[in-house]
Amino acid sequence: MSTTRKKAVAALAAAAALVLGGCSGEPGDDSAPGPSPSGSAADGRVRGMTLPSWSADDYDSPRAEAYLRDIAHTGARWVVFTPTWYQKSTKDAEQHPTEETASDASLRRITDLAHRAGLKVMLKPHVDLVDGTDRAEIRPADRAAWFTSYEKFITHYAELARDTGAERFVVGTELAGVSGDLAAWRKVIAAVRARYREPLTYAANYDEYAQVPFWPELDVIGIDAYWPLGSAPTADAAKLGRAWRPVADELAAFAGRQHRKILFTEAGYTSQRGSTTAPYSWTVSKRQDTDEQAAGYRALLDAFTDRDWWAGVCWWMWDDWPDSGETPAGLAYTPHGKPAEEVLRSRWGSSDGATID
């Protein structure tokens, strides 16, 4: 999910046509998906929740420990952190930290807190545009220079992930404008692997994953699963489940061709009426609908839990940090204190304060 906190509206029409027209993660090798790492659920799937940062000191917040404890109480076994660097324009060749970038010290602190809470950590660095343009539009004028800068950015966080004991790492997120460059990504991934030995993935947008050429270089396929599930609002989980069927069949075939499991590196719904028609949007409507959000959670888990190629889900997202939310909590993505949280507790099993293995 872009830290601009919205998806391009144009994606809705294309994705809706795909859906209506028929259409929690383990490392793999070139022949078959691999075994479950420790920290996954008993069924071998990742059960995750994203806790993003929007400023340098978010992860230093006094609320951090309570947020992590509440995430663990849903039955989650993983938490995702999202430090973000920025570039000036889609044509620019350099990324850099800003005052909105989580400090390295805060990342070390919150990773330690997560581990103390019994949660495994996936570090998922993002690149965004200063002016709020969707990162998928990045098409640098000098691609070689861009990848040189990107390698510096991503290996910085690979080293931090290694040093803090983060259990999984994401080499890129929703970079459709540059994700087709196989040779450049092979070099980036090799540089990451030289520094970090745990499983790697890339978080492709739902309309990007099929064009990514470097899945064989990674351990699991990552997809940010914001498929629209219809053209009209509904809280009917069974109806939403039927909308997932052609997508699930397509993903099953893709996983088979790639000899990799698929992890939903992001998925989520605002608690707004119509959220399942545009899951990527922060502003579907101004009308609260927590039942539709809960139905979206239930339908996704029902549709994929029994699929042996499915590696799990990292939900977008938990509570905003105090004073940072642009969307009122009652309309935002967070499931906290809403029926969607009860869906997670019932499907994942609430720890009710117990330490998670």
MIPA-326200 format. One record per residue (C-alpha): x, y, z; residue in one letter; residue number from 1. Coordinates in steps of 0.2 Angstrom, whole numbers. Layout:
<pts>
PT xx yy zz residuo num
PT X Y Z A NUM
...
</pts>
This chain:
<pts>
PT xx yy zz residuo num
PT 0 0 0 M 1
PT 7 17 -5 S 2
PT 11 29 9 T 3
PT 1 41 -1 T 4
PT -13 31 7 R 5
PT -22 29 -9 K 6
PT -22 18 -25 K 7
PT -24 24 -43 A 8
PT -43 24 -46 V 9
PT -40 19 -64 A 10
PT -34 2 -57 A 11
PT -52 -2 -52 L 12
PT -60 -3 -69 A 13
PT -46 -15 -75 A 14
PT -46 -26 -60 A 15
PT -65 -26 -59 A 16
PT -66 -32 -77 A 17
PT -54 -46 -73 L 18
PT -64 -52 -58 V 19
PT -81 -51 -66 L 20
PT -75 -58 -83 G 21
PT -68 -74 -75 G 22
PT -57 -69 -68 C 23
PT -1 -85 30 S 24
PT 23 -90 18 G 25
PT 36 -103 16 E 26
PT 52 -103 6 P 27
PT 53 -113 -9 G 28
PT 66 -120 -21 D 29
PT 66 -123 -40 D 30
PT 56 -139 -38 S 31
PT 44 -137 -23 A 32
PT 39 -126 -9 P 33
PT 49 -127 6 G 34
PT 45 -131 24 P 35
PT 37 -119 37 S 36
PT 49 -108 47 P 37
PT 46 -106 65 S 38
PT 34 -92 70 G 39
PT 21 -97 57 S 40
PT 5 -104 62 A 41
PT 2 -123 65 A 42
PT -4 -125 48 D 43
PT 12 -118 41 G 44
PT 5 -101 35 R 45
PT 10 -83 40 V 46
PT -3 -74 50 R 47
PT 3 -56 49 G 48
PT -2 -38 52 M 49
PT 6 -23 46 T 50
PT 11 -8 57 L 51
PT 17 5 45 P 52
PT 26 21 50 S 53
PT 23 38 43 W 54
PT 36 48 52 S 55
PT 54 46 60 A 56
PT 48 43 77 D 57
PT 32 33 75 D 58
PT 41 17 80 Y 59
PT 47 26 96 D 60
PT 30 29 101 S 61
PT 25 25 119 P 62
PT 10 16 111 R 63
PT 21 4 102 A 64
PT 21 -10 115 E 65
PT 2 -9 117 A 66
PT 0 -10 98 Y 67
PT 11 -25 97 L 68
PT 2 -34 111 R 69
PT -15 -30 103 D 70
PT -9 -37 87 I 71
PT -3 -53 96 A 72
PT -20 -55 104 H 73
PT -28 -57 87 T 74
PT -19 -73 85 G 75
PT -6 -65 73 A 76
PT 11 -73 73 R 77
PT 20 -60 62 W 78
PT 21 -41 61 V 79
PT 27 -31 46 V 80
PT 37 -14 47 F 81
PT 38 -2 33 T 82
PT 52 11 33 P 83
PT 51 22 18 T 84
PT 63 32 7 W 85
PT 57 45 -6 Y 86
PT 62 51 -23 Q 87
PT 57 68 -30 K 88
PT 49 63 -46 S 89
PT 45 47 -56 T 90
PT 60 51 -67 K 91
PT 72 54 -53 D 92
PT 87 42 -51 A 93
PT 89 43 -32 E 94
PT 80 38 -16 Q 95
PT 84 46 0 H 96
PT 77 47 18 P 97
PT 66 61 24 T 98
PT 58 67 41 E 99
PT 45 54 37 E 100
PT 57 40 37 T 101
PT 57 29 52 A 102
PT 74 30 61 S 103
PT 85 15 61 D 104
PT 86 16 80 A 105
PT 67 16 81 S 106
PT 67 0 69 L 107
PT 79 -9 81 R 108
PT 68 -4 96 R 109
PT 52 -10 89 I 110
PT 59 -26 81 T 111
PT 65 -30 99 D 112
PT 48 -26 106 L 113
PT 40 -37 93 A 114
PT 51 -52 97 H 115
PT 48 -49 116 R 116
PT 29 -50 111 A 117
PT 32 -67 103 G 118
PT 30 -60 85 L 119
PT 41 -63 70 K 120
PT 46 -48 60 V 121
PT 45 -45 41 M 122
PT 54 -30 36 L 123
PT 46 -22 20 K 124
PT 55 -6 15 P 125
PT 45 6 3 H 126
PT 50 19 -9 V 127
PT 37 33 -12 D 128
PT 36 50 -21 L 129
PT 38 66 -12 V 130
PT 23 73 -22 D 131
PT 12 58 -18 G 132
PT 12 50 -35 T 133
PT 9 31 -35 D 134
PT 26 22 -34 R 135
PT 20 11 -48 A 136
PT 23 26 -60 E 137
PT 42 27 -56 I 138
PT 51 26 -73 R 139
PT 68 34 -70 P 140
PT 76 43 -85 A 141
PT 93 34 -80 D 142
PT 88 16 -75 R 143
PT 106 11 -71 A 144
PT 108 25 -59 A 145
PT 91 22 -51 W 146
PT 96 4 -48 F 147
PT 112 9 -41 T 148
PT 103 20 -28 S 149
PT 90 7 -25 Y 150
PT 103 -6 -21 E 151
PT 111 5 -8 K 152
PT 94 8 -1 F 153
PT 88 -10 0 I 154
PT 105 -17 6 T 155
PT 105 -4 20 H 156
PT 89 -12 27 Y 157
PT 94 -30 23 A 158
PT 109 -27 35 E 159
PT 97 -20 48 L 160
PT 86 -35 46 A 161
PT 100 -46 48 R 162
PT 107 -37 63 D 163
PT 90 -36 72 T 164
PT 85 -54 68 G 165
PT 70 -50 57 A 166
PT 64 -67 50 E 167
PT 59 -61 33 R 168
PT 63 -48 21 F 169
PT 55 -40 6 V 170
PT 66 -33 -8 V 171
PT 53 -21 -16 G 172
PT 35 -16 -16 T 173
PT 24 -12 -30 E 174
PT 37 -5 -42 L 175
PT 28 -10 -58 A 176
PT 38 3 -68 G 177
PT 54 -5 -65 V 178
PT 50 -23 -60 S 179
PT 52 -30 -77 G 180
PT 71 -27 -78 D 181
PT 77 -45 -74 L 182
PT 96 -42 -74 A 183
PT 95 -27 -63 A 184
PT 84 -36 -50 W 185
PT 95 -51 -51 R 186
PT 110 -40 -45 K 187
PT 99 -32 -32 V 188
PT 93 -49 -25 I 189
PT 111 -56 -25 A 190
PT 117 -41 -15 A 191
PT 103 -43 -2 V 192
PT 107 -62 -1 R 193
PT 125 -58 2 A 194
PT 120 -49 18 R 195
PT 104 -58 23 Y 196
PT 101 -76 24 R 197
PT 83 -78 28 E 198
PT 68 -80 16 P 199
PT 65 -66 3 L 200
PT 50 -60 -7 T 201
PT 45 -46 -17 Y 202
PT 27 -38 -15 A 203
PT 19 -36 -32 A 204
PT 3 -27 -34 N 205
PT -12 -38 -39 Y 206
PT -11 -32 -57 D 207
PT 8 -33 -58 E 208
PT 13 -50 -51 Y 209
PT 11 -60 -68 A 210
PT 24 -49 -76 Q 211
PT 37 -50 -63 V 212
PT 52 -60 -71 P 213
PT 62 -64 -56 F 214
PT 51 -75 -45 W 215
PT 64 -89 -47 P 216
PT 77 -79 -38 E 217
PT 66 -77 -22 L 218
PT 59 -90 -10 D 219
PT 40 -85 -11 V 220
PT 29 -75 -22 I 221
PT 22 -60 -14 G 222
PT 6 -51 -19 I 223
PT -3 -36 -12 D 224
PT -20 -43 -14 A 225
PT -32 -29 -17 Y 226
PT -43 -37 -30 W 227
PT -60 -29 -31 P 228
PT -73 -42 -27 L 229
PT -88 -34 -36 G 230
PT -96 -18 -42 S 231
PT -108 -15 -28 A 232
PT -106 -15 -9 P 233
PT -110 -31 1 T 234
PT -108 -39 18 A 235
PT -112 -56 11 D 236
PT -96 -66 14 A 237
PT -102 -80 3 A 238
PT -105 -69 -12 K 239
PT -87 -61 -9 L 240
PT -80 -79 -8 G 241
PT -88 -83 -25 R 242
PT -79 -68 -32 A 243
PT -62 -75 -26 W 244
PT -64 -91 -35 R 245
PT -58 -86 -52 P 246
PT -43 -77 -44 V 247
PT -39 -92 -33 A 248
PT -39 -103 -48 D 249
PT -28 -91 -58 E 250
PT -16 -90 -43 L 251
PT -15 -109 -41 A 252
PT -10 -111 -59 A 253
PT 3 -97 -57 F 254
PT 10 -105 -41 A 255
PT 12 -121 -50 G 256
PT 21 -114 -64 R 257
PT 33 -104 -53 Q 258
PT 36 -119 -41 H 259
PT 33 -106 -27 R 260
PT 20 -103 -14 K 261
PT 11 -86 -13 I 262
PT 10 -75 2 L 263
PT -2 -60 2 F 264
PT 11 -47 7 T 265
PT -4 -35 9 E 266
PT -23 -37 10 A 267
PT -36 -27 18 G 268
PT -52 -17 18 Y 269
PT -57 0 25 T 270
PT -72 0 36 S 271
PT -82 10 23 Q 272
PT -97 5 13 R 273
PT -91 -2 -3 G 274
PT -73 -6 3 S 275
PT -74 -23 -6 T 276
PT -77 -15 -23 T 277
PT -60 -5 -21 A 278
PT -50 -13 -7 P 279
PT -35 -2 -12 Y 280
PT -44 15 -9 S 281
PT -44 24 8 W 282
PT -59 35 2 T 283
PT -72 23 -5 V 284
PT -86 33 4 S 285
PT -89 43 20 K 286
PT -101 30 27 R 287
PT -95 17 40 Q 288
PT -98 -1 36 D 289
PT -89 -12 48 T 290
PT -99 -27 43 D 291
PT -93 -26 25 E 292
PT -75 -25 31 Q 293
PT -78 -41 42 A 294
PT -86 -50 27 A 295
PT -70 -46 17 G 296
PT -59 -53 30 Y 297
PT -70 -68 32 R 298
PT -71 -71 13 A 299
PT -53 -70 10 L 300
PT -48 -83 24 L 301
PT -62 -94 18 D 302
PT -56 -94 0 A 303
PT -38 -97 3 F 304
PT -35 -106 20 T 305
PT -37 -124 12 D 306
PT -26 -120 -3 R 307
PT -10 -129 -1 D 308
PT 0 -116 -12 W 309
PT -6 -101 -1 W 310
PT 7 -96 11 A 311
PT -4 -84 22 G 312
PT -8 -65 23 V 313
PT -1 -49 31 C 314
PT -16 -38 33 W 315
PT -15 -20 30 W 316
PT -16 -12 43 M 317
PT -16 -10 62 W 318
PT -20 7 71 D 319
PT -12 23 65 D 320
PT 0 31 77 W 321
PT -7 45 88 P 322
PT -10 61 78 D 323
PT -4 54 62 S 324
PT -20 47 54 G 325
PT -28 55 39 E 326
PT -43 44 40 T 327
PT -54 43 55 P 328
PT -51 26 64 A 329
PT -69 22 62 G 330
PT -67 22 43 L 331
PT -49 17 42 A 332
PT -41 0 37 Y 333
PT -38 -5 55 T 334
PT -49 -20 61 P 335
PT -45 -15 79 H 336
PT -61 -15 90 G 337
PT -72 -19 75 K 338
PT -80 -35 69 P 339
PT -65 -39 58 A 340
PT -54 -41 73 E 341
PT -67 -54 80 E 342
PT -65 -63 63 V 343
PT -46 -64 66 L 344
PT -48 -70 83 R 345
PT -60 -84 78 S 346
PT -50 -90 63 R 347
PT -33 -87 70 W 348
PT -36 -91 89 G 349
PT -33 -76 101 S 350
PT -18 -78 112 S 351
PT -27 -68 126 D 352
PT -10 -61 132 G 353
PT -1 -77 131 A 354
PT 17 -77 124 T 355
PT 17 -83 106 I 356
PT 29 -96 100 D 357
</pts>
